[in-house]
Amino acid sequence: MKENPDDEFRICPNCGYKKGFHLCFKKTENSRFRIGLICPSCGQSYNIDWITSDIPELDVKWEDNYG
């Protein structure tokens, strides 16, 4: 089966970065989390309208950056 590049959202429309996205989680009013995409190159974020229903509590722990 040949892949169709139009069947995936991998390239950032804002800057043209071609290697995919990072995920972000934003807490909603009812303690769920909205899942979004962030371009690792330009930082543009995209709301993909996914909301979690199975993460009762997300305890964020900040760590040093690797690199």
PDB file of N, CA, C and O in Angstrom, chain B, residues numbered from 101:
ATOM      1  N   MET B 101       0.844  -1.178   0.000  1.00  0.00           N
ATOM      2  CA  MET B 101       0.000   0.000   0.000  1.00  0.00           C
ATOM      3  C   MET B 101       0.890   1.243   0.000  1.00  0.00           C
ATOM      4  O   MET B 101       1.747   1.395   0.871  1.00  0.00           O
ATOM      5  N   LYS B 102       0.693   2.108  -0.953  1.00  0.00           N
ATOM      6  CA  LYS B 102       1.486   3.332  -1.058  1.00  0.00           C
ATOM      7  C   LYS B 102       0.893   4.416  -0.166  1.00  0.00           C
ATOM      8  O   LYS B 102      -0.317   4.638  -0.170  1.00  0.00           O
ATOM      9  N   GLU B 103       1.764   5.098   0.609  1.00  0.00           N
ATOM     10  CA  GLU B 103       1.296   6.157   1.509  1.00  0.00           C
ATOM     11  C   GLU B 103       0.990   7.426   0.732  1.00  0.00           C
ATOM     12  O   GLU B 103       1.693   7.780  -0.215  1.00  0.00           O
ATOM     13  N   ASN B 104      -0.055   8.092   1.144  1.00  0.00           N
ATOM     14  CA  ASN B 104      -0.431   9.366   0.560  1.00  0.00           C
ATOM     15  C   ASN B 104      -0.038  10.469   1.536  1.00  0.00           C
ATOM     16  O   ASN B 104      -0.541  10.490   2.659  1.00  0.00           O
ATOM     17  N   PRO B 105       0.856  11.396   1.139  1.00  0.00           N
ATOM     18  CA  PRO B 105       1.284  12.445   2.066  1.00  0.00           C
ATOM     19  C   PRO B 105       0.138  13.332   2.552  1.00  0.00           C
ATOM     20  O   PRO B 105       0.263  13.982   3.589  1.00  0.00           O
ATOM     21  N   ASP B 106      -0.967  13.368   1.825  1.00  0.00           N
ATOM     22  CA  ASP B 106      -2.113  14.179   2.248  1.00  0.00           C
ATOM     23  C   ASP B 106      -2.899  13.521   3.376  1.00  0.00           C
ATOM     24  O   ASP B 106      -3.793  14.144   3.947  1.00  0.00           O
ATOM     25  N   ASP B 107      -2.576  12.253   3.709  1.00  0.00           N
ATOM     26  CA  ASP B 107      -3.287  11.531   4.756  1.00  0.00           C
ATOM     27  C   ASP B 107      -2.689  11.743   6.139  1.00  0.00           C
ATOM     28  O   ASP B 107      -3.124  11.106   7.098  1.00  0.00           O
ATOM     29  N   GLU B 108      -1.709  12.617   6.262  1.00  0.00           N
ATOM     30  CA  GLU B 108      -1.101  12.868   7.563  1.00  0.00           C
ATOM     31  C   GLU B 108      -0.799  14.351   7.743  1.00  0.00           C
ATOM     32  O   GLU B 108      -0.605  15.087   6.775  1.00  0.00           O
ATOM     33  N   PHE B 109      -0.766  14.765   8.994  1.00  0.00           N
ATOM     34  CA  PHE B 109      -0.452  16.146   9.342  1.00  0.00           C
ATOM     35  C   PHE B 109       0.908  16.125  10.020  1.00  0.00           C
ATOM     36  O   PHE B 109       0.993  15.986  11.240  1.00  0.00           O
ATOM     37  N   ARG B 110       1.970  16.263   9.238  1.00  0.00           N
ATOM     38  CA  ARG B 110       3.328  16.185   9.758  1.00  0.00           C
ATOM     39  C   ARG B 110       4.099  17.481   9.534  1.00  0.00           C
ATOM     40  O   ARG B 110       4.989  17.813  10.317  1.00  0.00           O
ATOM     41  N   ILE B 111       3.773  18.209   8.487  1.00  0.00           N
ATOM     42  CA  ILE B 111       4.505  19.429   8.139  1.00  0.00           C
ATOM     43  C   ILE B 111       3.802  20.643   8.737  1.00  0.00           C
ATOM     44  O   ILE B 111       2.595  20.818   8.574  1.00  0.00           O
ATOM     45  N   CYS B 112       4.568  21.471   9.426  1.00  0.00           N
ATOM     46  CA  CYS B 112       3.996  22.674  10.045  1.00  0.00           C
ATOM     47  C   CYS B 112       3.608  23.683   8.963  1.00  0.00           C
ATOM     48  O   CYS B 112       4.466  24.113   8.193  1.00  0.00           O
ATOM     49  N   PRO B 113       2.334  24.067   8.892  1.00  0.00           N
ATOM     50  CA  PRO B 113       1.896  25.052   7.904  1.00  0.00           C
ATOM     51  C   PRO B 113       2.511  26.435   8.144  1.00  0.00           C
ATOM     52  O   PRO B 113       2.593  27.246   7.221  1.00  0.00           O
ATOM     53  N   ASN B 114       2.937  26.702   9.369  1.00  0.00           N
ATOM     54  CA  ASN B 114       3.483  28.013   9.710  1.00  0.00           C
ATOM     55  C   ASN B 114       4.922  28.191   9.225  1.00  0.00           C
ATOM     56  O   ASN B 114       5.262  29.235   8.669  1.00  0.00           O
ATOM     57  N   CYS B 115       5.772  27.172   9.434  1.00  0.00           N
ATOM     58  CA  CYS B 115       7.199  27.344   9.103  1.00  0.00           C
ATOM     59  C   CYS B 115       7.747  26.296   8.141  1.00  0.00           C
ATOM     60  O   CYS B 115       8.867  26.439   7.652  1.00  0.00           O
ATOM     61  N   GLY B 116       6.975  25.244   7.861  1.00  0.00           N
ATOM     62  CA  GLY B 116       7.421  24.227   6.926  1.00  0.00           C
ATOM     63  C   GLY B 116       8.253  23.109   7.535  1.00  0.00           C
ATOM     64  O   GLY B 116       8.744  22.246   6.807  1.00  0.00           O
ATOM     65  N   TYR B 117       8.422  23.105   8.865  1.00  0.00           N
ATOM     66  CA  TYR B 117       9.158  22.025   9.538  1.00  0.00           C
ATOM     67  C   TYR B 117       8.516  20.692   9.171  1.00  0.00           C
ATOM     68  O   TYR B 117       7.293  20.563   9.209  1.00  0.00           O
ATOM     69  N   LYS B 118       9.346  19.680   8.810  1.00  0.00           N
ATOM     70  CA  LYS B 118       8.814  18.451   8.218  1.00  0.00           C
ATOM     71  C   LYS B 118       8.908  17.204   9.091  1.00  0.00           C
ATOM     72  O   LYS B 118       8.612  16.110   8.613  1.00  0.00           O
ATOM     73  N   LYS B 119       9.310  17.331  10.348  1.00  0.00           N
ATOM     74  CA  LYS B 119       9.553  16.127  11.144  1.00  0.00           C
ATOM     75  C   LYS B 119       8.544  15.919  12.268  1.00  0.00           C
ATOM     76  O   LYS B 119       8.881  15.313  13.285  1.00  0.00           O
ATOM     77  N   GLY B 120       7.330  16.401  12.112  1.00  0.00           N
ATOM     78  CA  GLY B 120       6.282  16.126  13.093  1.00  0.00           C
ATOM     79  C   GLY B 120       6.191  17.150  14.213  1.00  0.00           C
ATOM     80  O   GLY B 120       6.773  18.232  14.133  1.00  0.00           O
ATOM     81  N   PHE B 121       5.452  16.792  15.262  1.00  0.00           N
ATOM     82  CA  PHE B 121       5.099  17.721  16.318  1.00  0.00           C
ATOM     83  C   PHE B 121       5.339  17.142  17.703  1.00  0.00           C
ATOM     84  O   PHE B 121       5.445  15.927  17.875  1.00  0.00           O
ATOM     85  N   HIS B 122       5.423  18.020  18.678  1.00  0.00           N
ATOM     86  CA  HIS B 122       5.413  17.630  20.087  1.00  0.00           C
ATOM     87  C   HIS B 122       3.964  17.707  20.560  1.00  0.00           C
ATOM     88  O   HIS B 122       3.139  18.378  19.941  1.00  0.00           O
ATOM     89  N   LEU B 123       3.661  17.023  21.651  1.00  0.00           N
ATOM     90  CA  LEU B 123       2.323  17.091  22.251  1.00  0.00           C
ATOM     91  C   LEU B 123       2.329  18.046  23.428  1.00  0.00           C
ATOM     92  O   LEU B 123       3.348  18.212  24.098  1.00  0.00           O
ATOM     93  N   CYS B 124       1.189  18.673  23.678  1.00  0.00           N
ATOM     94  CA  CYS B 124       1.024  19.470  24.887  1.00  0.00           C
ATOM     95  C   CYS B 124      -0.307  19.094  25.521  1.00  0.00           C
ATOM     96  O   CYS B 124      -1.228  18.643  24.840  1.00  0.00           O
ATOM     97  N   PHE B 125      -0.396  19.284  26.825  1.00  0.00           N
ATOM     98  CA  PHE B 125      -1.604  18.980  27.584  1.00  0.00           C
ATOM     99  C   PHE B 125      -2.016  20.232  28.340  1.00  0.00           C
ATOM    100  O   PHE B 125      -1.235  20.764  29.129  1.00  0.00           O
ATOM    101  N   LYS B 126      -3.227  20.705  28.110  1.00  0.00           N
ATOM    102  CA  LYS B 126      -3.736  21.895  28.790  1.00  0.00           C
ATOM    103  C   LYS B 126      -4.966  21.501  29.597  1.00  0.00           C
ATOM    104  O   LYS B 126      -5.920  20.938  29.059  1.00  0.00           O
ATOM    105  N   LYS B 127      -4.933  21.800  30.888  1.00  0.00           N
ATOM    106  CA  LYS B 127      -6.035  21.413  31.772  1.00  0.00           C
ATOM    107  C   LYS B 127      -7.294  22.211  31.423  1.00  0.00           C
ATOM    108  O   LYS B 127      -7.237  23.417  31.186  1.00  0.00           O
ATOM    109  N   THR B 128      -8.433  21.509  31.396  1.00  0.00           N
ATOM    110  CA  THR B 128      -9.710  22.160  31.130  1.00  0.00           C
ATOM    111  C   THR B 128     -10.414  22.428  32.460  1.00  0.00           C
ATOM    112  O   THR B 128      -9.922  22.046  33.522  1.00  0.00           O
ATOM    113  N   GLU B 129     -11.557  23.082  32.389  1.00  0.00           N
ATOM    114  CA  GLU B 129     -12.297  23.433  33.604  1.00  0.00           C
ATOM    115  C   GLU B 129     -12.767  22.213  34.391  1.00  0.00           C
ATOM    116  O   GLU B 129     -12.918  22.291  35.610  1.00  0.00           O
ATOM    117  N   ASN B 130     -13.001  21.093  33.718  1.00  0.00           N
ATOM    118  CA  ASN B 130     -13.510  19.903  34.404  1.00  0.00           C
ATOM    119  C   ASN B 130     -12.394  18.892  34.712  1.00  0.00           C
ATOM    120  O   ASN B 130     -12.662  17.698  34.845  1.00  0.00           O
ATOM    121  N   SER B 131     -11.158  19.361  34.823  1.00  0.00           N
ATOM    122  CA  SER B 131      -9.981  18.557  35.184  1.00  0.00           C
ATOM    123  C   SER B 131      -9.588  17.507  34.152  1.00  0.00           C
ATOM    124  O   SER B 131      -8.824  16.591  34.457  1.00  0.00           O
ATOM    125  N   ARG B 132     -10.091  17.631  32.968  1.00  0.00           N
ATOM    126  CA  ARG B 132      -9.584  16.822  31.867  1.00  0.00           C
ATOM    127  C   ARG B 132      -8.436  17.581  31.228  1.00  0.00           C
ATOM    128  O   ARG B 132      -8.104  18.684  31.662  1.00  0.00           O
ATOM    129  N   PHE B 133      -7.832  17.010  30.213  1.00  0.00           N
ATOM    130  CA  PHE B 133      -6.739  17.687  29.522  1.00  0.00           C
ATOM    131  C   PHE B 133      -7.017  17.730  28.025  1.00  0.00           C
ATOM    132  O   PHE B 133      -7.377  16.724  27.413  1.00  0.00           O
ATOM    133  N   ARG B 134      -6.843  18.908  27.454  1.00  0.00           N
ATOM    134  CA  ARG B 134      -6.943  19.089  26.012  1.00  0.00           C
ATOM    135  C   ARG B 134      -5.561  18.792  25.436  1.00  0.00           C
ATOM    136  O   ARG B 134      -4.561  19.333  25.908  1.00  0.00           O
ATOM    137  N   ILE B 135      -5.502  17.939  24.422  1.00  0.00           N
ATOM    138  CA  ILE B 135      -4.242  17.567  23.801  1.00  0.00           C
ATOM    139  C   ILE B 135      -4.048  18.418  22.550  1.00  0.00           C
ATOM    140  O   ILE B 135      -4.945  18.529  21.714  1.00  0.00           O
ATOM    141  N   GLY B 136      -2.882  19.004  22.436  1.00  0.00           N
ATOM    142  CA  GLY B 136      -2.570  19.829  21.277  1.00  0.00           C
ATOM    143  C   GLY B 136      -1.223  19.457  20.694  1.00  0.00           C
ATOM    144  O   GLY B 136      -0.481  18.659  21.267  1.00  0.00           O
ATOM    145  N   LEU B 137      -0.920  20.039  19.560  1.00  0.00           N
ATOM    146  CA  LEU B 137       0.359  19.834  18.891  1.00  0.00           C
ATOM    147  C   LEU B 137       1.146  21.131  18.909  1.00  0.00           C
ATOM    148  O   LEU B 137       0.575  22.213  18.774  1.00  0.00           O
ATOM    149  N   ILE B 138       2.465  21.021  19.077  1.00  0.00           N
ATOM    150  CA  ILE B 138       3.343  22.185  19.039  1.00  0.00           C
ATOM    151  C   ILE B 138       4.489  21.885  18.081  1.00  0.00           C
ATOM    152  O   ILE B 138       5.126  20.836  18.170  1.00  0.00           O
ATOM    153  N   CYS B 139       4.741  22.807  17.172  1.00  0.00           N
ATOM    154  CA  CYS B 139       5.863  22.654  16.255  1.00  0.00           C
ATOM    155  C   CYS B 139       7.158  22.877  17.034  1.00  0.00           C
ATOM    156  O   CYS B 139       7.314  23.922  17.665  1.00  0.00           O
ATOM    157  N   PRO B 140       8.093  21.918  17.007  1.00  0.00           N
ATOM    158  CA  PRO B 140       9.338  22.079  17.750  1.00  0.00           C
ATOM    159  C   PRO B 140      10.265  23.125  17.137  1.00  0.00           C
ATOM    160  O   PRO B 140      11.235  23.536  17.774  1.00  0.00           O
ATOM    161  N   SER B 141       9.983  23.558  15.920  1.00  0.00           N
ATOM    162  CA  SER B 141      10.841  24.542  15.274  1.00  0.00           C
ATOM    163  C   SER B 141      10.386  25.981  15.558  1.00  0.00           C
ATOM    164  O   SER B 141      11.179  26.798  16.025  1.00  0.00           O
ATOM    165  N   CYS B 142       9.121  26.289  15.280  1.00  0.00           N
ATOM    166  CA  CYS B 142       8.655  27.681  15.440  1.00  0.00           C
ATOM    167  C   CYS B 142       7.779  27.896  16.666  1.00  0.00           C
ATOM    168  O   CYS B 142       7.533  29.039  17.051  1.00  0.00           O
ATOM    169  N   GLY B 143       7.296  26.806  17.297  1.00  0.00           N
ATOM    170  CA  GLY B 143       6.479  26.936  18.494  1.00  0.00           C
ATOM    171  C   GLY B 143       5.001  27.136  18.245  1.00  0.00           C
ATOM    172  O   GLY B 143       4.233  27.273  19.197  1.00  0.00           O
ATOM    173  N   GLN B 144       4.580  27.156  16.982  1.00  0.00           N
ATOM    174  CA  GLN B 144       3.154  27.310  16.670  1.00  0.00           C
ATOM    175  C   GLN B 144       2.385  26.139  17.268  1.00  0.00           C
ATOM    176  O   GLN B 144       2.810  24.990  17.142  1.00  0.00           O
ATOM    177  N   SER B 145       1.255  26.420  17.917  1.00  0.00           N
ATOM    178  CA  SER B 145       0.452  25.351  18.499  1.00  0.00           C
ATOM    179  C   SER B 145      -0.826  25.158  17.688  1.00  0.00           C
ATOM    180  O   SER B 145      -1.337  26.086  17.062  1.00  0.00           O
ATOM    181  N   TYR B 146      -1.328  23.916  17.719  1.00  0.00           N
ATOM    182  CA  TYR B 146      -2.522  23.542  16.972  1.00  0.00           C
ATOM    183  C   TYR B 146      -3.461  22.773  17.884  1.00  0.00           C
ATOM    184  O   TYR B 146      -3.056  21.811  18.537  1.00  0.00           O
ATOM    185  N   ASN B 147      -4.710  23.196  17.928  1.00  0.00           N
ATOM    186  CA  ASN B 147      -5.746  22.507  18.698  1.00  0.00           C
ATOM    187  C   ASN B 147      -6.321  21.419  17.796  1.00  0.00           C
ATOM    188  O   ASN B 147      -6.877  21.707  16.736  1.00  0.00           O
ATOM    189  N   ILE B 148      -6.181  20.169  18.227  1.00  0.00           N
ATOM    190  CA  ILE B 148      -6.686  19.060  17.413  1.00  0.00           C
ATOM    191  C   ILE B 148      -7.994  18.500  17.966  1.00  0.00           C
ATOM    192  O   ILE B 148      -8.470  17.459  17.512  1.00  0.00           O
ATOM    193  N   ASP B 149      -8.572  19.193  18.946  1.00  0.00           N
ATOM    194  CA  ASP B 149      -9.875  18.827  19.530  1.00  0.00           C
ATOM    195  C   ASP B 149      -9.901  17.432  20.136  1.00  0.00           C
ATOM    196  O   ASP B 149     -10.919  16.745  20.070  1.00  0.00           O
ATOM    197  N   TRP B 150      -8.798  17.015  20.720  1.00  0.00           N
ATOM    198  CA  TRP B 150      -8.768  15.778  21.502  1.00  0.00           C
ATOM    199  C   TRP B 150      -8.797  16.154  22.956  1.00  0.00           C
ATOM    200  O   TRP B 150      -8.046  17.030  23.384  1.00  0.00           O
ATOM    201  N   ILE B 151      -9.650  15.508  23.730  1.00  0.00           N
ATOM    202  CA  ILE B 151      -9.725  15.752  25.168  1.00  0.00           C
ATOM    203  C   ILE B 151      -9.637  14.408  25.868  1.00  0.00           C
ATOM    204  O   ILE B 151     -10.329  13.459  25.498  1.00  0.00           O
ATOM    205  N   THR B 152      -8.790  14.331  26.874  1.00  0.00           N
ATOM    206  CA  THR B 152      -8.629  13.078  27.606  1.00  0.00           C
ATOM    207  C   THR B 152      -9.844  12.826  28.481  1.00  0.00           C
ATOM    208  O   THR B 152     -10.537  13.755  28.896  1.00  0.00           O
ATOM    209  N   SER B 153     -10.083  11.576  28.749  1.00  0.00           N
ATOM    210  CA  SER B 153     -11.115  11.221  29.714  1.00  0.00           C
ATOM    211  C   SER B 153     -10.575  10.223  30.725  1.00  0.00           C
ATOM    212  O   SER B 153     -11.287   9.808  31.639  1.00  0.00           O
ATOM    213  N   ASP B 154      -9.314   9.839  30.558  1.00  0.00           N
ATOM    214  CA  ASP B 154      -8.781   8.770  31.391  1.00  0.00           C
ATOM    215  C   ASP B 154      -7.510   9.135  32.155  1.00  0.00           C
ATOM    216  O   ASP B 154      -6.799   8.243  32.617  1.00  0.00           O
ATOM    217  N   ILE B 155      -7.210  10.421  32.299  1.00  0.00           N
ATOM    218  CA  ILE B 155      -6.086  10.838  33.131  1.00  0.00           C
ATOM    219  C   ILE B 155      -6.683  11.562  34.340  1.00  0.00           C
ATOM    220  O   ILE B 155      -6.934  12.765  34.265  1.00  0.00           O
ATOM    221  N   PRO B 156      -6.915  10.865  35.441  1.00  0.00           N
ATOM    222  CA  PRO B 156      -7.577  11.497  36.588  1.00  0.00           C
ATOM    223  C   PRO B 156      -6.755  12.634  37.184  1.00  0.00           C
ATOM    224  O   PRO B 156      -7.313  13.622  37.661  1.00  0.00           O
ATOM    225  N   GLU B 157      -5.445  12.498  37.157  1.00  0.00           N
ATOM    226  CA  GLU B 157      -4.605  13.566  37.694  1.00  0.00           C
ATOM    227  C   GLU B 157      -3.260  13.494  36.996  1.00  0.00           C
ATOM    228  O   GLU B 157      -2.646  12.430  36.916  1.00  0.00           O
ATOM    229  N   LEU B 158      -2.813  14.618  36.498  1.00  0.00           N
ATOM    230  CA  LEU B 158      -1.508  14.681  35.865  1.00  0.00           C
ATOM    231  C   LEU B 158      -0.626  15.533  36.750  1.00  0.00           C
ATOM    232  O   LEU B 158      -0.822  16.743  36.857  1.00  0.00           O
ATOM    233  N   ASP B 159       0.343  14.900  37.382  1.00  0.00           N
ATOM    234  CA  ASP B 159       1.248  15.591  38.291  1.00  0.00           C
ATOM    235  C   ASP B 159       2.497  15.973  37.506  1.00  0.00           C
ATOM    236  O   ASP B 159       3.388  15.147  37.305  1.00  0.00           O
ATOM    237  N   VAL B 160       2.560  17.223  37.063  1.00  0.00           N
ATOM    238  CA  VAL B 160       3.664  17.683  36.240  1.00  0.00           C
ATOM    239  C   VAL B 160       4.906  17.895  37.108  1.00  0.00           C
ATOM    240  O   VAL B 160       4.850  18.558  38.144  1.00  0.00           O
ATOM    241  N   LYS B 161       6.012  17.328  36.673  1.00  0.00           N
ATOM    242  CA  LYS B 161       7.280  17.497  37.362  1.00  0.00           C
ATOM    243  C   LYS B 161       8.264  18.101  36.375  1.00  0.00           C
ATOM    244  O   LYS B 161       8.548  17.513  35.331  1.00  0.00           O
ATOM    245  N   TRP B 162       8.780  19.266  36.704  1.00  0.00           N
ATOM    246  CA  TRP B 162       9.727  19.949  35.828  1.00  0.00           C
ATOM    247  C   TRP B 162      11.111  19.368  36.038  1.00  0.00           C
ATOM    248  O   TRP B 162      11.559  19.203  37.173  1.00  0.00           O
ATOM    249  N   GLU B 163      11.783  19.060  34.950  1.00  0.00           N
ATOM    250  CA  GLU B 163      13.136  18.520  35.002  1.00  0.00           C
ATOM    251  C   GLU B 163      14.045  19.369  34.136  1.00  0.00           C
ATOM    252  O   GLU B 163      13.579  20.133  33.291  1.00  0.00           O
ATOM    253  N   ASP B 164      15.346  19.230  34.350  1.00  0.00           N
ATOM    254  CA  ASP B 164      16.310  19.938  33.505  1.00  0.00           C
ATOM    255  C   ASP B 164      16.189  19.453  32.076  1.00  0.00           C
ATOM    256  O   ASP B 164      15.852  18.296  31.824  1.00  0.00           O
ATOM    257  N   ASN B 165      16.464  20.342  31.150  1.00  0.00           N
ATOM    258  CA  ASN B 165      16.462  19.968  29.737  1.00  0.00           C
ATOM    259  C   ASN B 165      17.650  19.077  29.423  1.00  0.00           C
ATOM    260  O   ASN B 165      18.725  19.221  30.005  1.00  0.00           O
ATOM    261  N   TYR B 166      17.442  18.171  28.509  1.00  0.00           N
ATOM    262  CA  TYR B 166      18.536  17.319  28.077  1.00  0.00           C
ATOM    263  C   TYR B 166      19.221  17.986  26.892  1.00  0.00           C
ATOM    264  O   TYR B 166      18.570  18.656  26.091  1.00  0.00           O
ATOM    265  N   GLY B 167      20.508  17.806  26.783  1.00  0.00           N
ATOM    266  CA  GLY B 167      21.156  18.364  25.605  1.00  0.00           C
ATOM    267  C   GLY B 167      22.480  18.840  25.928  1.00  0.00           C
ATOM    268  O   GLY B 167      23.183  19.348  25.054  1.00  0.00           O
TER     269      GLY B 167
END
